[in-house]
Amino acid sequence: MQHLTLRGGVWAASLLRGLSRPDLAATAGEPPLRVELGFLGQLVAAVFITAGADFRTRVLARDGRVFLLGLGRAAVGGGPWDTAEVWGSMA
């Protein structure tokens, strides 16, 4: 779990750096800001699924796959930086 916390902190720092740039453009070697924000959507979807909440949202799909922290990865098809719909409901 400590490894996930460290990676989350590194990701958050990278996101804040991107938001602080006046032009919001990606620098060499960094993904575009919309992609970084897309990872936040994946995290939120994983939290809602784990909590058993009713929700429906679109999340980032990288190279045709969606990764939901703590739940795994699903192949959904699509391009290099596409989106996929994710939903959950209380049963």
C-alpha positions in Angstrom: 0.0 0.0 0.0 2.9 2.4 0.7 4.0 2.0 -2.9 0.5 3.1 -4.1 0.6 6.1 -1.8 4.0 7.2 -3.2 2.9 6.8 -6.8 -0.3 8.7 -6.0 1.8 11.5 -4.5 4.1 11.6 -7.5 1.1 11.7 -9.9 -0.6 14.5 -7.9 2.6 16.6 -8.0 2.8 16.1 -11.7 -0.9 17.1 -12.1 -0.4 20.3 -10.0 2.7 21.2 -12.1 0.6 20.9 -15.2 -2.2 23.0 -13.8 0.3 25.7 -12.8 1.7 26.2 -16.3 0.1 29.2 -17.9 -0.4 27.5 -21.3 -1.4 24.1 -19.9 0.6 22.5 -22.6 2.5 19.2 -22.0 6.2 19.4 -21.7 8.4 16.8 -23.4 7.9 13.4 -22.0 4.7 14.2 -20.1 1.2 13.2 -21.1 -1.2 16.0 -22.0 -3.1 17.6 -19.0 -6.4 16.0 -20.2 -4.8 12.6 -19.9 -3.6 13.3 -16.3 -7.1 14.5 -15.4 -8.5 11.3 -17.0 -6.5 9.3 -14.4 -8.4 11.1 -11.7 -11.7 9.9 -13.3 -10.4 6.3 -13.2 -9.7 6.7 -9.5 -13.1 8.2 -8.7 -14.8 5.3 -10.7 -12.9 2.7 -8.7 -13.9 4.4 -5.4 -17.6 4.4 -6.4 -17.5 0.8 -7.5 -15.8 -0.3 -4.3 -18.4 1.7 -2.3 -21.3 0.0 -4.2 -22.7 3.4 -5.3 -25.0 4.1 -8.2 -23.0 6.0 -10.9 -22.3 6.3 -14.6 -19.3 8.1 -16.1 -16.7 8.1 -18.9 -13.1 7.4 -18.0 -9.8 7.4 -19.9 -9.0 4.3 -21.9 -5.3 4.1 -22.8 -4.5 1.8 -25.7 -7.9 0.2 -25.5 -7.7 -0.6 -21.8 -9.2 0.9 -18.6 -7.3 0.5 -15.3 -9.3 0.9 -12.1 -7.1 1.1 -9.0 -7.6 -2.0 -6.7 -10.0 -3.6 -9.2 -7.9 -4.4 -12.3 -7.8 -3.6 -16.0 -10.4 -4.2 -18.6 -9.9 -4.3 -22.4 -12.5 -2.0 -24.0 -11.0 -1.3 -27.4 -10.5 2.1 -28.9 -7.5 4.3 -29.8 -4.4 5.3 -27.9 -6.2 7.9 -25.7 -9.9 7.2 -25.9 -12.7 7.0 -23.3 -15.0 4.3 -22.1 -18.3 4.3 -20.1 -18.1 2.8 -16.6 -21.1 2.3 -14.4 -22.1 0.6 -11.2 -25.3 0.1 -9.2 -26.3 -1.0 -5.8 -27.6 -4.6 -6.0 
